[in-house]
């Protein structure tokens, strides 16, 4: 619909569908308390006047085209001067102006477009000016230093009633929806009270509110009077009378007052921050006119009270802002240097109601939601945030009725919410909640208007009943005040600063982490290539002619395991890199009797390079001792002693085999000889010498200070004997597992396939391979599993869910891992055996057999 499609509304002839468009600013008539003239052109010449002008000024009849001088005589220069000084907003005032015929009037002059509007009223008595000044001074003195807004308004209402003599004086406060409430009242004792009553927004339509905002005072001397029409030139444009004191009143409003029993009224606008905040509404139950001086005094009082309300508001906002700034300053300091504000958020959420009254609050950040007090569930919060659209608008959003403003939410006792977005790209926000405020609203009559037939025909007739009408308000919270919304804006700025700072720090950390990762990858690549080169060297060495393929395979597996163990020690805790622990690990399986193996020396730690080489060297010495030397017979003994010279840093190691079989020097050099004869000197710049004495093999090794960790603990002599390895279960492990159904959870196919081949060939077992956790869980649902091997980390996920299922069903299992620590499993699986990669199938079979036997 276009503007041309909307039919114009005639003043005084509105109905329910268009009362908001009644042109009350162009009534083309005035109240009979005075007269008016309108001049235009260069003359200027009279273009319009009220019908009562000649009678009121006691002058000859007027007609269009008369000059200003012809109409007002010797008062013309003063009126011209007032017109030249005036503007289109506030009239210029002159008191007790003499007109021809000795008629004295108070005059108000202002411009409307190109016209000069002159209003004349009976002159204010001389003695009234003095009395008004005294009363005005007293009133302003009472309102000068108010303690709070309500005490200010109560004092003003009482003073205005005494000053102007109205029967009832009310302060009417507008709500955000433009309904109103009487918040202060001073009245005659015999009158009923309107205090606390609410009135619908339709009682003061939008165009009337706009006039109240622009023209700050409105006086109606008698609601029953007949307006005086204007005599205008034919075809002339309607005259805008917005700022005229004498502007006629809409018949609808007069009827509204009459229905309330009111004959006269005065409304003084209270403007706060440029917005119509409220009215000082005065009612009188008989006709009552005010002189121009009284209206000017009332208008000035209204302006002063408006400024006082502004001062109180700003003082309160300043205190609130200062408290918020202190709060936010602590918050910013506390979160400085943090990339994640959630760990500290709960502490500050607890303090939040002291600044913005709420019953609960929470922070939504990414996939996390934390809250304190009363708060909606996370799913409902995400629904609310999505509906509010704060991520797109990046603006504050608030509601005092969530069931109305977000119908997708289920009913709840939390009916209000304030959303403060601070990282809209991720929908991060702070949300405050308020509980339902169930209350009874008292209305001054039924707020629903209906059509009825009145004296002006079939059109809108103002409601006649102003009897108390109550409404039960449910599913609403207290409204979010402008002060609270302003503080929320401060929160938003601070939170956005924290979020931006956190995001920048995360970015910096990511850049540093990426750079570190590249360095680590380069180092890892270097180390892996070195290890692979060592392994290739181990595999490339041909076995002795008399060794079978199985013997060669066991030899290679043993050497690789020793190498892997050395790497585990090198990356573990510092105590695990000690020479003593290296020897314990290698010799413990052969400590079958008291004094079989003896170790003595200070607690020293080796460098990674020395640890790797000595792990291989001692593995070769141990293997040869088991095959041919002291550990090959029950009476044999092995003793290892070492010393550390603190001054030179040199460490000497002495390996001695005794009470073994007769010693014979080998006819060929093996891998162990290579390590002793050349590797120690090449890699560590040390020395090593082996002797085949009649009483047993002896090896002496000397390591330079560079092979010893610099921050090694003080050298305290340490002697120990490895614990005796418990005897194997009497049944053969292969017999215990033969024909069993075994689950292997392993994401490296070659490892899984190697183990599967052994279990199939040696045990005739049914083997199921699972490359991921879901497959393993599915197999447990469909297959009867007897035991299982679980890789701890499968495709980046912990295998604990599968371990939990196995535990529930009483199925024995072991963990396998490539990590060096044995503290990788959850506490609930602390008793589960752990094999470190690279493991041998024989080790797996032995551990599984023990577990099966314990279960059976």
Rosetta blueprint (number, residue, H / E / L):
1 X L
2 X L
3 X H
4 X H
5 X H
6 X L
7 X L
8 X L
9 X L
10 X L
11 X L
12 X L
13 X L
14 X L
15 X L
16 X L
17 X L
18 X L
19 X H
20 X H
21 X H
22 X L
23 X L
24 X L
25 X L
26 X L
27 X L
28 X L
29 X E
30 X E
31 X L
32 X L
33 X L
34 X E
35 X E
36 X E
37 X E
38 X E
39 X E
40 X E
41 X L
42 X L
43 X L
44 X L
45 X E
46 X E
47 X E
48 X E
49 X E
50 X E
51 X L
52 X L
53 X H
54 X H
55 X H
56 X H
57 X H
58 X L
59 X L
60 X L
61 X L
62 X L
63 X L
64 X L
65 X L
66 X L
67 X E
68 X H
69 X H
70 X H
71 X H
72 X H
73 X H
74 X H
75 X H
76 X H
77 X H
78 X H
79 X H
80 X H
81 X H
82 X H
83 X H
84 X H
85 X H
86 X L
87 X L
88 X L
89 X L
90 X L
91 X L
92 X E
93 X E
94 X E
95 X E
96 X E
97 X E
98 X E
99 X E
100 X L
101 X L
102 X L
103 X E
104 X E
105 X E
106 X E
107 X E
108 X E
109 X E
110 X E
111 X E
112 X E
113 X L
114 X L
115 X E
116 X E
117 X E
118 X E
119 X E
120 X E
121 X E
122 X E
123 X L
124 X L
125 X L
126 X H
127 X H
128 X H
129 X H
130 X H
131 X H
132 X H
133 X H
134 X H
135 X H
136 X H
137 X H
138 X H
139 X H
140 X H
141 X H
142 X H
143 X L
144 X L
145 X L
146 X L
147 X L
148 X L
149 X H
150 X H
151 X H
152 X H
153 X H
154 X H
155 X H
156 X H
157 X H
158 X H
159 X H
160 X H
161 X H
162 X H
163 X H
164 X H
165 X L
166 X L
167 X L
168 X E
169 X E
170 X E
171 X E
172 X E
173 X E
174 X E
175 X L
176 X L
177 X L
178 X L
179 X L
180 X E
181 X E
182 X E
183 X E
184 X E
185 X E
186 X E
187 X E
188 X L
189 X L
190 X L
191 X L
192 X L
193 X L
194 X L
195 X L
196 X L
197 X L
198 X E
199 X E
200 X L
201 X H
202 X H
203 X H
204 X L
205 X L
206 X H
207 X H
208 X H
209 X H
210 X H
211 X H
212 X H
213 X H
214 X H
215 X L
216 X L
217 X E
218 X E
219 X E
220 X E
221 X L
222 X L
223 X L
224 X L
225 X L
226 X L
227 X L
228 X E
229 X E
230 X E
231 X E
232 X E
233 X L
234 X L
235 X L
236 X L
237 X L
238 X L
239 X L
240 X L
241 X L
242 X L
243 X L
244 X L
245 X L
246 X L
247 X E
248 X L
249 X L
250 X L
251 X H
252 X H
253 X H
254 X H
255 X H
256 X H
257 X H
258 X H
259 X H
260 X L
261 X L
262 X L
263 X L
264 X E
265 X E
266 X E
267 X E
268 X E
269 X E
270 X E
271 X E
272 X E
273 X L
274 X L
275 X E
276 X E
277 X E
278 X E
279 X E
280 X E
281 X E
282 X E
283 X E
284 X E
285 X L
286 X L
287 X L
288 X L
289 X L
290 X L
291 X L
292 X H
293 X H
294 X H
295 X H
296 X H
297 X H
298 X H
299 X H
300 X H
301 X H
302 X H
303 X H
304 X H
305 X H
306 X H
307 X H
308 X H
309 X H
310 X H
311 X H
312 X H
313 X H
314 X H
315 X H
316 X H
317 X H
318 X H
319 X H
320 X H
321 X H
322 X H
323 X H
324 X H
325 X H
326 X H
327 X H
328 X H
329 X H
330 X H
331 X H
332 X H
333 X H
334 X H
335 X L
336 X L
337 X L
338 X L
339 X L
340 X L
341 X L
342 X H
343 X H
344 X H
345 X H
346 X H
347 X H
348 X H
349 X H
350 X H
351 X H
352 X H
353 X H
354 X H
355 X L
356 X L
357 X L
358 X L
359 X L
360 X E
361 X E
362 X E
363 X E
364 X E
365 X E
366 X L
367 X L
368 X E
369 X E
370 X E
371 X E
372 X E
373 X E
374 X L
375 X L
376 X L
377 X L
378 X H
379 X H
380 X H
381 X H
382 X H
383 X H
384 X H
385 X H
386 X H
387 X H
388 X H
389 X L
390 X H
391 X H
392 X H
393 X H
394 X L
395 X L
396 X L
397 X E
398 X E
399 X E
400 X L
401 X L
402 X H
403 X H
404 X H
405 X H
406 X L
407 X L
408 X L
409 X L
410 X L
411 X L
412 X L
413 X L
414 X E
415 X E
416 X E
417 X E
418 X E
419 X E
420 X E
421 X E
422 X E
423 X E
424 X H
425 X H
426 X H
427 X L
428 X E
429 X E
430 X E
431 X E
432 X E
433 X E
434 X E
435 X E
436 X L
437 X L
438 X L
439 X E
440 X E
441 X E
442 X E
443 X E
444 X E
445 X L
446 X L
447 X L
448 X L
449 X L
450 X L
451 X L
452 X E
453 X E
454 X E
455 X L
456 X L
457 X E
458 X E
459 X E
460 X L
461 X L
462 X L
463 X L
464 X L
465 X L
466 X L
467 X L
468 X E
469 X E
470 X E
471 X E
472 X E
473 X E
474 X L
475 X L
476 X L
477 X L
478 X L
479 X L
480 X L
481 X L
482 X H
483 X H
484 X H
485 X H
486 X H
487 X H
488 X H
489 X H
490 X H
491 X H
492 X H
493 X H
494 X H
495 X H
496 X H
497 X H
498 X H
499 X H
500 X H
501 X H
502 X H
503 X H
504 X H
505 X H
506 X H
507 X H
508 X H
509 X H
510 X H
511 X H
512 X H
513 X H
514 X H
515 X H
516 X H
517 X H
518 X H
519 X H
520 X H
521 X H
522 X H
523 X H
524 X H
525 X H
526 X H
527 X H
528 X H
529 X H
530 X H
531 X H
532 X H
533 X H
534 X H
535 X H
536 X H
537 X H
538 X H
539 X H
540 X H
541 X L
542 X L
543 X L
544 X L
545 X L
546 X L
547 X L
548 X L
549 X H
550 X H
551 X H
552 X H
553 X H
554 X H
555 X H
556 X H
557 X H
558 X H
559 X H
560 X H
561 X H
562 X H
563 X H
564 X H
565 X H
566 X H
567 X H
568 X H
569 X H
570 X H
571 X H
572 X L
573 X L
574 X H
575 X H
576 X H
577 X H
578 X E
579 X H
580 X H
581 X H
582 X H
583 X H
584 X H
585 X H
586 X H
587 X H
588 X H
589 X H
590 X H
591 X L
592 X L
593 X L
594 X L
595 X L
596 X L
597 X E
598 X E
599 X E
600 X E
601 X E
602 X E
603 X L
604 X L
605 X E
606 X E
607 X L
608 X H
609 X H
610 X H
611 X H
612 X H
613 X H
614 X H
615 X H
616 X H
617 X H
618 X H
619 X H
620 X H
621 X H
622 X H
623 X H
624 X H
625 X H
626 X H
627 X H
628 X L
629 X L
630 X H
631 X H
632 X H
633 X L
634 X L
635 X L
636 X L
637 X E
638 X E
639 X E
640 X E
641 X E
642 X E
643 X E
644 X E
645 X L
646 X L
647 X L
648 X L
649 X L
650 X L
651 X E
652 X E
653 X E
654 X E
655 X E
656 X E
657 X E
658 X E
659 X L
660 X L
661 X L
662 X L
663 X L
664 X L
665 X L
666 X L
667 X L
668 X L
669 X L
670 X L
671 X H
672 X H
673 X H
674 X H
675 X H
676 X H
677 X H
678 X H
679 X H
680 X H
681 X H
682 X H
683 X H
684 X H
685 X L
686 X L
687 X E
688 X E
689 X E
690 X E
691 X E
692 X E
693 X E
694 X L
695 X L
696 X E
697 X E
698 X E
699 X E
700 X E
701 X E
702 X E
703 X E
704 X L
705 X H
706 X H
707 X H
708 X E
709 X L
710 X L
711 X L
712 X L
713 X L
714 X L
715 X L
716 X L
717 X E
718 X E
719 X E
720 X E
721 X L
722 X L
723 X L
724 X L
725 X L
726 X L
727 X L
728 X L
729 X L
730 X L
731 X L
732 X L
733 X H
734 X H
735 X H
736 X H
737 X H
738 X L
739 X L
740 X L
741 X E
742 X E
743 X E
744 X E
745 X E
746 X L
747 X L
748 X L
749 X H
750 X H
751 X H
752 X H
753 X H
754 X H
755 X H
756 X H
757 X H
758 X H
759 X H
760 X H
761 X H
762 X H
763 X H
764 X L
765 X L
766 X E
767 X E
768 X E
769 X E
770 X E
771 X L
772 X L
773 X H
774 X H
775 X H
776 X H
777 X H
778 X H
779 X H
780 X H
781 X H
782 X H
783 X L
784 X L
785 X L
786 X L
787 X E
788 X E
789 X E
790 X E
791 X E
792 X L
793 X E
794 X E
795 X L
796 X L
797 X E
798 X E
799 X L
800 X H
801 X H
802 X H
803 X H
804 X H
805 X H
806 X H
807 X H
808 X H
809 X L
810 X L
811 X L
812 X E
813 X E
814 X E
815 X E
816 X E
817 X E
818 X L
819 X L
820 X L
821 X L
822 X L
823 X L
824 X L
825 X L
826 X L
827 X H
828 X H
829 X H
830 X L
831 X L
832 X L
833 X L
834 X E
835 X E
836 X E
837 X L
838 X L
839 X L
840 X L
841 X H
842 X H
843 X H
844 X H
845 X H
846 X H
847 X H
848 X H
849 X H
850 X H
851 X H
852 X H
853 X H
854 X H
855 X H
856 X L
